[in-house]
């Protein structure tokens, strides 16, 4: 019988669902995996785009996990201020084999004090904010520092999950899972990174993010101040 490998996705209102459903699809294929959606309050939870996840467990009910993963999303601001969420992340991280995030979930890990002294990545638009939490921003798509694995924006969650899978079960198993889900990206446009996108596309995209930048930056500073 495969060793149990509980995976907890710590989610919150207005999380980006692909940040965790992509890794969920990968990690659920690990023998012994038990993938759990949990939040600070439990119950039903609405993600960005209107998808609703039901029967979400309360983080406080979960005794331990092998891996804790925090996804990102436009609810990150509130998540960084959810003291129950941050406390439960700290508790579970003490005994987890792997402490992880995808996209701006790294900001939530940072707010919980779990990235101090670590190299980490996040969505490109918010990566530099990690320095407020004592982390060293890294532009790689997946970054490992000790038992902390962080993934870049949204789709990087699949790369992150395959990287963890290789760590746990070996390269061949991870390659088999990659083949099984036919993960062979061939995007129609070469604009998936800021250094690759045409200048006007980058500028337009950055302008959209400016709508939330001041509020998110302020939340980062408040969270960092609480840690100090």
C-alpha positions as CSV (number, residue, x, y, z in Angstrom):
1,X,0.0,0.0,0.0
2,X,1.4,3.5,-0.9
3,X,2.4,5.8,1.9
4,X,-0.3,8.4,2.6
5,X,0.6,11.8,1.2
6,X,-1.9,14.4,2.3
7,X,-1.9,17.5,0.1
8,X,-3.7,20.6,1.4
9,X,-4.6,23.5,-0.9
10,X,-5.2,26.5,1.4
11,X,-7.8,28.5,-0.5
12,X,-9.7,31.7,0.1
13,X,-12.5,33.8,-1.6
14,X,-11.6,35.0,-5.1
15,X,-8.7,32.6,-5.4
16,X,-7.6,31.8,-9.0
17,X,-8.9,28.3,-9.5
18,X,-6.2,27.2,-12.1
19,X,-3.5,28.1,-9.5
20,X,-4.6,25.0,-7.6
21,X,-6.7,22.9,-10.0
22,X,-3.7,22.5,-12.3
23,X,-1.4,21.2,-9.5
24,X,-4.4,19.2,-8.1
25,X,-4.6,17.3,-11.4
26,X,-0.9,16.4,-11.2
27,X,-0.5,15.7,-7.5
28,X,-3.7,13.7,-7.2
29,X,-2.0,11.1,-9.4
30,X,0.6,10.3,-6.8
31,X,-0.1,7.0,-5.1
32,X,-1.3,7.7,-1.6
33,X,-2.2,11.3,-2.4
34,X,-5.2,12.8,-0.6
35,X,-5.9,16.2,-2.0
36,X,-7.9,18.5,0.4
37,X,-9.4,21.9,-0.2
38,X,-9.4,23.9,3.0
39,X,-9.9,27.5,4.1
40,X,-10.0,29.4,7.3
41,X,-13.8,29.1,7.6
42,X,-14.7,26.1,5.5
43,X,-18.0,25.7,3.6
44,X,-18.7,26.9,0.1
45,X,-16.1,29.2,-1.5
46,X,-16.3,31.2,-4.7
47,X,-13.2,31.6,-6.9
48,X,-12.3,34.2,-9.4
49,X,-14.6,33.8,-12.4
50,X,-17.5,32.5,-10.4
51,X,-16.6,28.8,-9.9
52,X,-17.9,27.7,-6.5
53,X,-16.2,24.9,-4.5
54,X,-18.4,23.1,-2.0
55,X,-17.6,21.2,1.2
56,X,-14.3,23.0,1.7
57,X,-12.8,21.9,5.0
58,X,-11.6,24.2,7.8
59,X,-7.9,24.4,8.1
60,X,-8.1,24.0,11.8
61,X,-9.6,20.6,11.4
62,X,-6.6,19.2,9.6
63,X,-4.0,17.7,11.9
64,X,-1.1,17.6,9.5
65,X,-0.2,17.3,5.8
66,X,2.8,16.3,3.7
67,X,2.4,19.3,1.4
68,X,0.7,22.7,1.9
69,X,0.1,24.8,-1.1
70,X,-1.2,28.4,-1.2
71,X,-2.5,29.5,-4.6
72,X,-2.9,33.1,-5.7
73,X,-5.7,35.3,-7.0
74,X,-7.4,38.6,-6.6
75,X,-8.4,37.6,-3.1
76,X,-4.7,37.8,-2.0
77,X,-5.2,41.2,-0.3
78,X,-7.8,39.8,2.1
79,X,-5.9,36.5,2.5
80,X,-2.8,38.4,3.7
81,X,-5.0,39.9,6.4
82,X,-6.8,36.7,7.4
83,X,-5.0,36.0,10.7
84,X,-6.7,32.6,11.1
85,X,-5.5,31.6,7.6
86,X,-1.9,32.7,8.4
87,X,-1.9,31.0,11.8
88,X,-3.0,27.7,10.3
89,X,-0.4,28.0,7.5
90,X,2.3,28.4,10.2
91,X,1.0,25.5,12.2
92,X,0.8,23.1,9.2
93,X,4.1,24.3,7.8
94,X,5.9,23.2,11.0
95,X,5.5,19.5,10.1
96,X,4.9,19.6,6.4
97,X,7.5,18.0,4.1
98,X,6.9,20.7,1.6
99,X,5.7,24.3,1.9
100,X,4.6,25.6,-1.4
101,X,2.7,28.3,-3.4
102,X,1.6,29.2,-6.9
103,X,1.4,32.7,-8.3
104,X,0.6,35.4,-5.7
105,X,0.1,32.7,-3.1
106,X,3.7,33.4,-2.3
107,X,2.6,36.8,-0.9
108,X,0.4,34.9,1.6
109,X,3.3,32.5,2.5
110,X,5.3,35.7,3.0
111,X,2.7,37.3,5.2
112,X,2.7,34.1,7.3
113,X,6.5,34.5,7.8
114,X,7.3,31.4,5.9
115,X,9.6,32.9,3.2
116,X,12.1,34.8,5.4
117,X,15.6,34.1,4.1
118,X,14.3,32.1,1.1
119,X,14.5,32.5,-2.6
120,X,11.0,32.5,-4.1
121,X,9.0,33.4,-7.1
122,X,5.5,34.6,-7.8
123,X,3.5,36.2,-10.6
124,X,5.9,38.5,-12.5
125,X,3.8,41.6,-11.7
126,X,4.2,41.0,-7.9
127,X,7.4,39.1,-7.6
128,X,9.5,42.1,-6.3
129,X,7.0,42.5,-3.4
130,X,8.4,39.3,-1.9
131,X,11.4,41.2,-0.6
132,X,9.2,42.9,1.9
133,X,8.9,39.6,3.7
134,X,12.7,38.9,3.8
135,X,12.6,36.7,0.7
136,X,14.9,37.0,-2.4
137,X,12.8,37.3,-5.6
138,X,13.8,34.9,-8.3
139,X,12.5,35.1,-11.9
140,X,12.6,31.3,-12.5
141,X,9.3,29.6,-13.3
142,X,9.7,27.2,-10.4
143,X,12.0,27.9,-7.4
144,X,13.1,25.6,-4.7
145,X,14.8,26.6,-1.5
146,X,15.1,23.8,1.0
147,X,11.6,22.4,1.4
148,X,9.9,25.6,0.0
149,X,8.8,25.3,-3.6
150,X,7.2,28.4,-5.3
151,X,5.7,28.6,-8.7
152,X,5.3,31.6,-11.0
153,X,1.9,32.9,-12.3
154,X,-1.1,30.6,-12.8
155,X,0.0,28.0,-15.4
156,X,3.4,27.7,-13.7
157,X,1.5,25.6,-11.2
158,X,1.6,22.6,-13.5
159,X,5.4,22.9,-13.8
160,X,5.6,23.3,-10.0
161,X,3.5,20.2,-9.4
162,X,5.6,18.1,-11.8
163,X,8.7,19.3,-10.1
164,X,7.4,18.3,-6.7
165,X,6.2,15.0,-8.1
166,X,9.7,14.2,-9.4
167,X,11.1,15.0,-6.0
168,X,8.6,12.6,-4.3
169,X,8.2,9.8,-6.8
170,X,11.1,10.2,-9.2
171,X,11.6,11.6,-12.6
172,X,10.2,8.7,-14.5
173,X,6.9,8.8,-12.6
174,X,6.6,12.5,-13.1
175,X,7.3,12.1,-16.8
176,X,4.6,9.4,-17.0
177,X,2.1,11.8,-15.4
178,X,3.1,14.6,-17.7
179,X,2.5,12.2,-20.7
180,X,-0.8,11.1,-19.2
181,X,-2.1,14.7,-19.0
182,X,-0.5,15.5,-22.4
183,X,1.3,18.5,-21.0
184,X,3.2,19.7,-24.0
185,X,2.6,23.5,-24.1
186,X,2.5,25.0,-27.6
187,X,0.9,28.4,-27.0
188,X,-0.4,30.3,-30.1
189,X,1.5,33.4,-29.0
190,X,5.0,34.0,-27.6
191,X,3.8,36.4,-25.0
192,X,3.7,34.4,-21.8
193,X,6.5,36.2,-20.1
194,X,7.1,40.0,-19.7
195,X,10.4,39.8,-21.5
196,X,8.8,38.0,-24.4
197,X,5.6,39.9,-24.9
198,X,5.4,42.9,-27.3
199,X,5.9,46.2,-25.5
200,X,2.4,47.4,-26.1
201,X,0.9,44.1,-24.8
202,X,3.0,44.3,-21.7
203,X,2.1,48.0,-21.1
204,X,-1.7,47.2,-21.5
205,X,-1.4,44.3,-19.1
206,X,0.5,46.3,-16.5
207,X,-2.1,49.0,-16.7
208,X,-4.9,46.5,-15.8
209,X,-2.9,45.4,-12.8
210,X,-2.5,49.0,-11.7
211,X,-6.1,48.9,-10.6
212,X,-5.2,46.8,-7.6
213,X,-1.5,47.6,-7.2
214,X,-1.8,50.3,-4.5
215,X,-4.2,48.2,-2.4
216,X,-2.1,45.1,-2.7
217,X,1.2,46.9,-2.0
218,X,-0.4,48.5,1.1
219,X,-1.5,45.0,2.3
220,X,2.0,43.7,1.7
221,X,3.4,46.5,3.9
222,X,0.9,45.9,6.6
223,X,1.7,42.2,6.7
224,X,5.4,42.8,6.7
225,X,5.0,45.3,9.5
226,X,3.2,42.7,11.6
227,X,6.0,40.3,11.2
228,X,8.6,42.8,12.4
